[in-house]
Amino acid sequence: MAVERGFEGTGMTIVRCMVGLMVATGLCAGTPASAQFFMKSYDFRGAPVTGLEPELGMTLPGATPAEVRAGLVWNLRAALNVAALQCDFAPSLLTVDHYNALLRDHGTELTGALNALTGYFTRVNKTKAAGQAAFDKFGTRTYSAFATVSAQYNFCQTASEVGRELIFAKRGEMGDVAVNYMRQMRNSLIPYGEQQFPRYMVVLPSSYPDTDPSCWKRDVYYPSECGRQGKKKKR
């Protein structure tokens, strides 16, 4: 019995070690690495928005609070849709997965936002046809506002962060995420690069050093001496 208990204790120790290694490995492998394009990325975070800020480009004059919130939801959807199309060059950002999860988890809220915006544009444009045309124009402007080239890294990385927030948001809370993160999404469209190290410029010479022997003394280049020896010889 003593031998069996000793073997059992050793076995449990080994099992615990193996379980510990498996858990540690699982934690490392289960958490996807977010693409990091710079040593230190610019901090694009900003204050929550109301949806009425002109810099958001979401002009909905005369809209009710519910319609303004619907506009924010639709803007966030457009941003993450653009990211899904534009940022797949970095698969670890998971922008496509985040957008698909958004459609699945927040589909009801998106449908409500679509109905609210359609109703708004129909109301302010008097006819259904005119309202649909105005809504289409609103959608085109919204999508175009998130298309970027010079700030693509910043936008894609931010979209990945915001998409991850939506995954953990409860259903019906997409509007809250839009309120809290729309400023960050808009700020990420401003081109910024490396923040860890100060920027500097390298000024290249207008031309390569002159190969005239008169410009050199003991392998050191003195541009002020170029041609002086020749002038002395001519004298």
Stockholm file with secondary structure:
# STOCKHOLM 1.0

chainA/1-235         MAVERGFEGTGMTIVRCMVGLMVATGLCAGTPASAQFFMKSYDFRGAPVTGLEPELGMTLPGATPAEVRAGLVWNLRAALNVAALQCDFAPSLLTVDHYNALLRDHGTELTGALNALTGYFTRVNKTKAAGQAAFDKFGTRTYSAFATVSAQYNFCQTASEVGRELIFAKRGEMGDVAVNYMRQMRNSLIPYGEQQFPRYMVVLPSSYPDTDPSCWKRDVYYPSECGRQGKKKKR
#=GR chainA/1-235 SS CHHHHHHHHHHHHHHHHHHHHHHHHHHHHHSCCCCCCSSSCCCCCCCCCCSCCGGGTCCCTTCCHHHHHHHHHHHHHHHHHHHHHHCTTSGGGCHHHHHHHHHHHSHHHHHHHHHHHHHHHHHHHSSHHHHHHHHHHHHHHHHHHTCCSTTHHHHHHHHHHHHHHHHHSCTTCHHHHHHHHHHHHHHTTSCCCCCSSCCCCCCCCSSCCCCCGGGEETTEECGGGTTHHHHHHHC
#=GC SS_cons         CHHHHHHHHHHHHHHHHHHHHHHHHHHHHHSCCCCCCSSSCCCCCCCCCCSCCGGGTCCCTTCCHHHHHHHHHHHHHHHHHHHHHHCTTSGGGCHHHHHHHHHHHSHHHHHHHHHHHHHHHHHHHSSHHHHHHHHHHHHHHHHHHTCCSTTHHHHHHHHHHHHHHHHHSCTTCHHHHHHHHHHHHHHTTSCCCCCSSCCCCCCCCSSCCCCCGGGEETTEECGGGTTHHHHHHHC
//
